[in-house]
Amino acid sequence: MVRRRFVYGLWLTLLAILWFFENNAGTRAALLISILLPLLSVLAARFASRRARAVLVCPETLRKGEEVPCVLRLSASLSWLYGTHAKLRCCNGLTGEAADLSLHGTGKQAAAILSSECCGLLHLEAGTALTDWLGLCRFQVAGVKAAEACVQPELLPVRLGAEGQERLTADGLSAAVPRPNGGEGELRDYIPGDPPARIHWKLSAKADRLLTRQEEAWPAENILLLLETARRNASPAEVSRTAEGLLSLSWTLVSESLPHTVLWPEKGSMRRLSVSEAADWEALRAALLRAETTVDGPGACRLAADTYPELSGARVFVFSPTPETDAVSLAQSNAVTLILPGEASSGAVRTIHLGDELDLEEALSWQD
């Protein structure tokens, strides 16, 4: 814009000098057109900003470190009379990473290069304005719809070892609490506020009153993976590495036909997914990449212990980006292993570190 203003000012100066020495119809017309065109550009930008429709277009998925174009497309008239300027706000809820990108282009389109070194779901919001040729005025375009792009995780090699697999199968299981009524779960009278999904409609019709199922007992497949979402002073790369470690172990367990449960905090409560096959793991990956971490918040281990007091005799793998975790709250009645992306350790529970691979062979061979 500065160069364009300089050239325009120089052009007006030359025309003024020419008009001073050669005051004829040609110089007067050239000077008048040179003055009116910038004014026409301002009016066109103002008019178009009120009627323009903007769409943010970017790939739905990308790999870590991959550079992809993010394009803002405008449907507006007289696009040759103005330019487009936009600020793109990019936020990764999983890692807490945030960045601002500038998009520049013609009246119809503006683009920027999008890239991230951390996995997670990128939320993209664009503030768009139309500018005149000289950049003297900007007119905001309303109603630009936000977009999302998912940065896929890179799975790490996981070593369980023959002894580790045997211990997971033998020690990672505990008997479920037996349930009456042929597996329907214990029934009780309906209490206002109970979720409608727990109402047993058939038996309620027979008993002529509403009956609801009790909360299910903790599943027999007591291999538990838990993600700590309070990142505290951890870097975005460490949070990303932590999530990748959990997904890597979950995929390995699926490959070995070992059902397991994954927990992580979400809006003050625990999100719980049972994983036993590839489709479950795909759902886990999609949900986990959409998870949001906080700088400080309730510890995932303490929240899990309070939410599921019946949890005991489980083999628990706590994935945390920082050693500042309350894993000891689960270690009283479970075999807990803390997995960290850095070199720090926690003296309260056994700790292993994420490197180029996740080696659990030695950890699983330890006596509980």
Beta strands, then each sheet from edge to edge (+ up, - down):
strand 1: 53-57
strand 2: 61-63
strand 3: 68-75
strand 4: 83-92
strand 5: 97-105
strand 6: 109-114
strand 7: 120-131
strand 8: 138-141
strand 9: 147-152
strand 10: 158-159
strand 11: 187-189
strand 12: 211-213
strand 13: 223-227
strand 14: 260-266
strand 15: 269-275
strand 16: 315-319
strand 17: 335-340
strand 18: 350-353
strand 19: 358-359
sheet 1: 1+ 3- 6+ 5- 4+ 7- 8+
sheet 2: 1+ 3- 6+ 5- 4+ 7- 9+ 2+
sheet 3: 10+ 19+
sheet 4: 11+ 12-
sheet 5: 15+ 14- 13- 16- 17- 18-
end
